[in-house]
Amino acid sequence: MQHDGYELVHFNFAMAKRPLDHPDMAGFTSQLDAVNRLASASPGLVWSPADGEAADAVATFGSLLVLANMSTWRSLEDLRRFTYEGQHGLALKKRREWFDPPSGPSYVLWWVPAGYRPNWEEAKRRLDYRRRTDRRSTHLRFTRRSTPRERRFPWSTADTFGSDSHPAPALGASDGRQLLHGSC
């Protein structure tokens, strides 16, 4: 379901077991171009940062082994379909071959006003917040629907959306510190 005036941001983070040019990573890297083309053509994808557009992921996360991915979507259903079906879904099932097991949540989801573009620093803050406060039963997950109006964000409107010209969604959550996110 689309939510007029809002888009869903998806950020995920993984640590590769080896550098991408290592032979053990060939099963992963050989799929990158095809999966990225599928993502670009996926119904519901709004935006994914081009190289450097959201800042430098390696500098933000401090490792050459970091693989960070961020995108905005029209709906959770569109994101879910791309994530778990088709070639991406098949690759996701094999992720343990190429990536270290996460020490906590590996992704975060949150609603933003349409047209807003987050950067790696914001995504990192949101994932760090989720890792500190994860209460799975109250967070948006791929298996749990939510609307932008059902959650309150844990930081100011200016920090969240970049300016007061993009006000936060109307609030309806019982805990103002809740953040929309899920876990694989």
Wavefront OBJ file of the C-alpha trace (Angstrom):
o trace
v 0.000 0.000 0.000
v 1.356 3.406 -0.985
v 1.218 6.285 1.473
v 0.671 9.636 -0.193
v 3.437 12.029 0.615
v 5.774 9.404 2.150
v 8.408 6.918 1.042
v 9.913 4.002 2.921
v 13.684 4.016 3.404
v 15.436 0.664 3.599
v 19.040 0.503 4.823
v 20.967 -2.710 5.255
v 24.507 -3.357 6.380
v 26.755 -6.415 6.066
v 30.405 -7.264 6.634
v 31.930 -9.316 3.840
v 34.001 -12.296 4.895
v 36.649 -11.317 2.354
v 37.415 -8.380 0.030
v 35.087 -8.323 -2.972
v 37.903 -9.236 -5.352
v 38.706 -12.452 -3.428
v 37.757 -15.677 -5.285
v 35.490 -16.724 -2.370
v 33.289 -13.704 -3.127
v 32.823 -14.511 -6.839
v 29.396 -16.087 -6.252
v 28.248 -12.779 -4.785
v 30.012 -10.309 -7.059
v 28.974 -12.164 -10.220
v 25.336 -11.314 -9.386
v 25.754 -7.646 -8.469
v 25.128 -6.063 -11.864
v 22.092 -8.226 -12.605
v 20.557 -7.689 -9.161
v 21.183 -3.934 -9.351
v 19.484 -3.809 -12.774
v 16.516 -5.717 -11.334
v 16.315 -3.274 -8.428
v 16.392 -0.285 -10.778
v 13.502 -1.749 -12.772
v 11.502 -2.916 -9.743
v 8.011 -1.506 -9.310
v 8.018 0.794 -6.327
v 11.722 1.681 -6.216
v 12.007 5.451 -5.951
v 15.700 6.118 -5.286
v 19.019 4.497 -4.522
v 22.097 6.682 -4.120
v 24.592 6.824 -6.966
v 28.262 6.520 -6.029
v 29.076 9.233 -3.504
v 25.575 10.751 -3.559
v 24.851 9.851 0.088
v 28.497 10.398 1.152
v 31.175 7.706 1.478
v 29.924 4.435 3.010
v 33.450 3.103 3.655
v 34.403 6.300 5.509
v 31.119 6.318 7.424
v 31.358 2.703 8.571
v 35.144 2.440 8.822
v 35.890 -0.728 6.864
v 36.604 -1.771 3.304
v 34.595 -4.939 4.010
v 31.372 -3.017 4.662
v 28.595 -3.435 2.159
v 25.884 -0.881 2.816
v 22.754 -0.480 0.758
v 20.084 2.177 0.980
v 16.987 2.847 -1.103
v 13.554 4.427 -0.899
v 10.363 2.637 -1.916
v 6.710 3.543 -2.457
v 5.538 0.726 -0.207
v 6.634 -2.062 2.071
v 4.985 -4.553 -0.282
v 7.154 -3.418 -3.219
v 10.306 -3.647 -1.099
v 9.318 -7.056 0.284
v 8.648 -8.431 -3.198
v 12.070 -7.334 -4.495
v 13.902 -8.488 -1.356
v 12.505 -11.989 -1.035
v 11.523 -12.969 -4.578
v 13.479 -13.575 -7.765
v 17.237 -13.377 -8.105
v 17.694 -11.151 -5.053
v 15.716 -13.578 -2.919
v 17.882 -16.474 -4.107
v 21.073 -14.544 -3.341
v 19.730 -13.561 0.074
v 19.330 -17.231 0.976
v 23.063 -17.730 0.321
v 24.275 -14.649 2.216
v 26.014 -16.691 4.926
v 28.494 -17.891 2.298
v 29.738 -14.349 1.742
v 28.977 -12.329 4.877
v 29.735 -12.617 8.568
v 26.684 -13.248 10.746
v 25.410 -9.912 12.077
v 25.965 -9.170 15.751
v 22.576 -7.456 15.893
v 19.915 -6.121 13.546
v 21.247 -5.756 10.021
v 18.634 -3.441 8.570
v 16.357 -0.580 9.452
v 13.227 0.794 7.780
v 11.733 4.242 8.274
v 9.233 6.558 6.611
v 10.280 9.924 5.177
v 8.465 12.660 3.282
v 8.451 11.985 -0.461
v 11.578 13.361 -2.093
v 13.711 13.315 1.061
v 17.087 11.645 0.538
v 18.886 10.280 3.619
v 22.652 9.854 3.800
v 24.894 7.132 5.266
v 25.341 9.021 8.555
v 21.591 9.147 9.154
v 21.243 5.474 8.223
v 24.069 4.565 10.606
v 22.460 6.555 13.457
v 19.147 4.816 12.871
v 20.694 1.338 12.765
v 22.747 2.103 15.892
v 19.575 3.277 17.620
v 17.790 0.110 16.598
v 20.625 -2.041 17.887
v 20.449 -0.294 21.268
v 16.671 -0.370 21.613
v 15.461 -3.338 19.597
v 12.039 -4.417 20.786
v 11.014 -6.618 17.909
v 7.355 -6.734 18.788
v 6.919 -2.970 18.263
v 8.940 -2.383 15.109
v 8.057 -2.364 11.444
v 9.321 -5.536 9.847
v 8.910 -7.126 6.470
v 6.188 -9.241 8.055
v 4.425 -6.366 9.830
v 2.634 -3.514 8.146
v 2.792 0.026 9.396
v 1.975 3.480 8.123
v 3.960 6.696 8.473
v 1.378 7.972 10.934
v 1.816 5.091 13.393
v 5.309 5.930 14.645
v 7.192 8.757 16.302
v 10.827 9.360 15.501
v 13.489 9.491 18.233
v 15.118 12.735 17.107
v 14.040 16.180 16.043
v 12.246 16.933 12.818
v 15.238 18.924 11.555
v 17.613 16.033 12.288
v 15.251 13.503 10.762
v 14.076 15.287 7.649
v 16.707 17.968 7.121
v 14.462 20.968 7.674
v 11.229 22.052 9.265
v 9.743 22.334 5.764
v 9.324 18.531 5.912
v 7.360 17.998 9.123
v 7.334 14.632 10.836
v 4.301 12.417 10.293
v 1.365 12.766 12.651
v 2.088 10.742 15.739
v 0.187 7.789 17.022
v 2.756 5.544 18.680
v 2.623 4.880 22.375
v 6.406 5.181 22.747
v 7.950 8.305 21.258
v 11.344 6.612 21.036
v 10.163 3.942 18.616
v 11.849 3.654 15.257
v 10.464 1.848 12.254
v 12.594 -1.173 11.494
v 12.798 -4.907 11.370
v 15.175 -7.797 11.374
v 15.882 -10.544 8.904
l 1 2 3 4 5 6 7 8 9 10 11 12 13 14 15 16 17 18 19 20 21 22 23 24 25 26 27 28 29 30 31 32 33 34 35 36 37 38 39 40 41 42 43 44 45 46 47 48 49 50 51 52 53 54 55 56 57 58 59 60 61 62 63 64 65 66 67 68 69 70 71 72 73 74 75 76 77 78 79 80 81 82 83 84 85 86 87 88 89 90 91 92 93 94 95 96 97 98 99 100 101 102 103 104 105 106 107 108 109 110 111 112 113 114 115 116 117 118 119 120 121 122 123 124 125 126 127 128 129 130 131 132 133 134 135 136 137 138 139 140 141 142 143 144 145 146 147 148 149 150 151 152 153 154 155 156 157 158 159 160 161 162 163 164 165 166 167 168 169 170 171 172 173 174 175 176 177 178 179 180 181 182 183 184
